[in-house]
Amino acid sequence: MKLLRLFPLVIFLLGSCAKNSDKVFKAGEIGGLHGGMTVEQVKNVLSSDSLNAPKKVTGIVEQQVTEVVDRKTGEKKWLLIFEPQGDTLKLYAVEILSPEYVSEKGAGLETPYAEWKKKHKITRAERTLRHVVVFVDDLNAILEFNNDDLVETARHKTGNPDPDWIKPDAKPSRIVLFMKK
């Protein structure tokens, strides 16, 4: 009889775990998406979300991007980046826009850099005009931080920064997950 009373609690906990697993990303995978998927395949997986036709962006490589918006909440979840392969667009990368999405080890947009370093393999950092890009090898991803997130002694140094020069409490402004494992 006591076990029967626990049954609804177990069902509730299992349901909660299943919902949270949808918000977890790992190398080359997020929300049922993986590298090399076509736009049509992505639409089939994301049928409950709003997905517009990809728009061409100019840059070094021809790419097309589209935002994924949760139809229920209106929240922007991801920015999908497609690259042409022959006559077909294939999923190349996903920029994570929502802080609800975290890695298998629990790191996301709201996670301080010190935690990222404990949980994932950070190999190098590169500087752009306004940002520091940190490479997370075990996820095949990059984190982007503002130059202001560098420790004071490193802000005016030239060349690429050491990954240890980022303030421990800094949170990434962007996470881009490349879809090749």
Secondary structure as the mmCIF struct_conf table of DSSP 4:
data_model
#
loop_
_struct_conf.conf_type_id
_struct_conf.id
_struct_conf.beg_label_comp_id
_struct_conf.beg_label_asym_id
_struct_conf.beg_label_seq_id
_struct_conf.end_label_comp_id
_struct_conf.end_label_asym_id
_struct_conf.end_label_seq_id
HELX_RH_AL_P HELX_RH_AL_P1 LYS A 2 SER A 21
TURN_TY1_P TURN_TY1_P1 ASP A 22 LYS A 23
STRN STRN1 VAL A 24 LYS A 26
TURN_TY1_P TURN_TY1_P2 ALA A 27 GLY A 28
STRN STRN2 GLU A 29 ILE A 30
TURN_TY1_P TURN_TY1_P3 GLY A 31 GLY A 32
STRN STRN3 LEU A 33 HIS A 34
TURN_TY1_P TURN_TY1_P4 GLY A 35 GLY A 36
STRN STRN4 THR A 38 THR A 38
HELX_RH_AL_P HELX_RH_AL_P2 VAL A 39 VAL A 45
TURN_TY1_P TURN_TY1_P5 LEU A 46 SER A 48
STRN STRN5 ASP A 49 LEU A 51
HELX_LH_PP_P HELX_LH_PP_P1 ASN A 52 PRO A 54
STRN STRN6 LYS A 55 VAL A 57
BEND BEND1 GLY A 59 VAL A 61
STRN STRN7 GLN A 63 ASP A 70
TURN_TY1_P TURN_TY1_P6 ARG A 71 THR A 73
STRN STRN8 LYS A 76 GLN A 85
TURN_TY1_P TURN_TY1_P7 GLY A 86 ASP A 87
STRN STRN9 THR A 88 ILE A 96
TURN_TY1_P TURN_TY1_P8 PRO A 99 GLU A 100
STRN STRN10 VAL A 102 SER A 103
TURN_TY1_P TURN_TY1_P9 GLU A 104 LYS A 105
BEND BEND2 GLY A 106 GLY A 106
STRN STRN11 GLY A 108 GLY A 108
TURN_TY1_P TURN_TY1_P10 LEU A 109 GLU A 110
BEND BEND3 THR A 111 THR A 111
HELX_RH_AL_P HELX_RH_AL_P3 TYR A 113 LYS A 119
BEND BEND4 HIS A 120 HIS A 120
STRN STRN12 ILE A 122 ARG A 127
BEND BEND5 LEU A 129 ARG A 130
STRN STRN13 HIS A 131 VAL A 136
HELX_RH_3T_P HELX_RH_3T_P1 ASP A 137 LEU A 139
TURN_TY1_P TURN_TY1_P11 ASN A 140 ASN A 140
STRN STRN14 ALA A 141 ASN A 146
HELX_RH_3T_P HELX_RH_3T_P2 ASN A 147 ASP A 149
STRN STRN15 LEU A 150 LEU A 150
HELX_RH_3T_P HELX_RH_3T_P3 GLU A 152 ALA A 154
TURN_TY1_P TURN_TY1_P12 ARG A 155 HIS A 156
BEND BEND6 GLY A 159 GLY A 159
HELX_LH_PP_P HELX_LH_PP_P2 ASN A 160 ASP A 162
HELX_RH_3T_P HELX_RH_3T_P4 PRO A 163 TRP A 165
STRN STRN16 ILE A 166 ILE A 166
TURN_TY1_P TURN_TY1_P13 PRO A 168 ASP A 169
BEND BEND7 SER A 173 SER A 173
STRN STRN17 ARG A 174 PHE A 178
BEND BEND8 MET A 179 MET A 179
#
